[in-house]
């Protein structure tokens, strides 16, 4: 893992520090993570259009492929506020979402809401 981070465990939320915003993913096993990928990212990685697209595809990727060289950390920051669901339930919910297309908006359906919904059953974002 980069920067001496602890290895993410299944169900952990991973905060990725992209330029200008944070991207979030959830660890499913080993180096595989599930995250929201705006469809435009397929064509123009990291371009500004990816922020304005209103749909996203739920993808399972290698953490390295999601990082694009950015730094990251495990950040289960809402554990003090909400009880995380049991790990097997988090993973089951997460796997059920792979390859689905979801509504995406920076305000009320962003990648942070998505992972919080999976881990805690509560869609919350502190980014907005």
C-alpha positions as CSV (number, residue, x, y, z in Angstrom):
1,X,0.0,0.0,0.0
2,X,1.1,3.5,-0.7
3,X,2.5,6.0,1.8
4,X,2.8,3.3,4.5
5,X,-1.0,3.1,4.8
6,X,-2.5,0.1,6.6
7,X,-3.9,-2.3,4.1
8,X,-7.6,-1.7,3.7
9,X,-9.8,-4.4,5.0
10,X,-13.1,-5.5,3.4
11,X,-15.8,-3.0,4.1
12,X,-13.3,-0.1,4.7
13,X,-13.9,3.2,3.1
14,X,-11.0,4.6,1.1
15,X,-10.7,8.4,0.6
16,X,-8.6,9.3,-2.5
17,X,-7.2,12.8,-2.8
18,X,-7.8,13.9,-6.3
19,X,-7.0,17.4,-7.4
20,X,-9.9,19.6,-6.3
21,X,-12.1,16.9,-4.8
22,X,-12.0,13.7,-2.9
23,X,-13.0,10.4,-4.6
24,X,-14.3,7.5,-2.4
25,X,-14.2,3.8,-2.8
26,X,-15.0,0.8,-0.7
27,X,-12.7,-2.2,-0.3
28,X,-14.1,-5.6,-1.2
29,X,-11.1,-7.8,-1.0
30,X,-7.3,-7.5,-1.3
31,X,-6.6,-4.6,-3.7
32,X,-10.1,-4.6,-5.2
33,X,-12.4,-1.7,-4.6
34,X,-15.8,-0.7,-5.7
35,X,-16.4,3.0,-6.6
36,X,-18.6,5.2,-8.7
37,X,-17.1,6.0,-12.1
38,X,-18.9,8.7,-14.0
39,X,-19.2,7.3,-17.6
40,X,-17.3,10.2,-19.0
41,X,-14.2,9.1,-17.0
42,X,-14.1,6.1,-19.4
43,X,-13.0,8.5,-22.2
44,X,-11.4,11.4,-20.5
45,X,-9.9,10.4,-17.2
46,X,-10.1,13.2,-14.6
47,X,-11.5,15.7,-17.0
48,X,-13.9,18.3,-15.6
49,X,-16.8,16.8,-17.5
50,X,-16.7,13.8,-15.2
51,X,-17.9,16.1,-12.4
52,X,-21.0,17.3,-14.2
53,X,-22.2,14.0,-15.6
54,X,-25.4,12.9,-13.8
55,X,-25.0,9.2,-14.1
56,X,-22.3,6.9,-12.8
57,X,-21.4,3.3,-13.3
58,X,-20.5,1.2,-10.2
59,X,-17.2,-0.4,-11.0
60,X,-15.0,-2.9,-9.3
61,X,-11.3,-2.0,-10.0
62,X,-7.9,-2.5,-8.6
63,X,-7.1,0.3,-6.1
64,X,-4.0,1.2,-8.1
65,X,-6.2,1.8,-11.2
66,X,-8.5,4.1,-9.3
67,X,-5.8,6.2,-7.7
68,X,-4.3,7.7,-10.8
69,X,-1.2,8.3,-8.7
70,X,-3.1,10.2,-6.0
71,X,-2.6,9.6,-2.3
72,X,-5.2,7.9,-0.3
73,X,-6.1,6.7,3.2
74,X,-8.6,4.4,4.9
75,X,-11.2,6.7,6.4
76,X,-14.2,5.1,8.2
77,X,-14.8,8.5,9.7
78,X,-18.5,8.0,10.5
79,X,-17.9,4.9,12.7
80,X,-18.3,7.2,15.7
81,X,-21.7,8.4,14.5
82,X,-23.2,5.3,12.9
83,X,-22.8,1.6,13.6
84,X,-21.3,0.0,10.5
85,X,-23.3,-2.9,9.1
86,X,-21.7,-6.4,9.5
87,X,-18.9,-6.8,7.0
88,X,-20.7,-9.7,5.1
89,X,-23.7,-7.5,4.7
90,X,-21.6,-4.5,3.5
91,X,-19.9,-6.8,0.9
92,X,-23.2,-8.4,-0.2
93,X,-24.7,-4.9,-0.7
94,X,-21.6,-3.7,-2.5
95,X,-21.4,-6.7,-4.8
96,X,-25.0,-6.3,-5.7
97,X,-24.3,-2.8,-7.0
98,X,-21.4,-3.7,-9.4
99,X,-22.1,-2.6,-13.0
100,X,-25.3,-0.8,-12.1
101,X,-25.9,2.7,-13.4
102,X,-26.9,5.1,-10.6
103,X,-28.0,8.7,-10.6
104,X,-25.0,10.8,-9.7
105,X,-24.9,14.4,-8.5
106,X,-22.2,16.2,-6.5
107,X,-24.9,17.5,-4.2
108,X,-27.0,14.5,-3.1
109,X,-25.6,11.4,-4.8
110,X,-21.9,11.6,-4.9
111,X,-19.3,8.9,-4.4
112,X,-19.1,9.6,-0.7
113,X,-22.8,9.2,-0.2
114,X,-22.6,6.0,-2.1
115,X,-19.9,4.3,0.1
116,X,-21.5,5.6,3.3
117,X,-24.8,4.1,2.2
118,X,-23.1,0.7,1.7
119,X,-21.1,0.8,5.0
120,X,-23.7,2.3,7.3
121,X,-27.0,2.2,5.4
122,X,-27.0,6.0,5.6
123,X,-26.2,8.2,2.7
124,X,-24.1,11.0,4.2
125,X,-21.5,13.3,2.7
126,X,-19.5,15.9,4.6
127,X,-17.9,17.1,1.3
128,X,-20.9,19.4,0.4
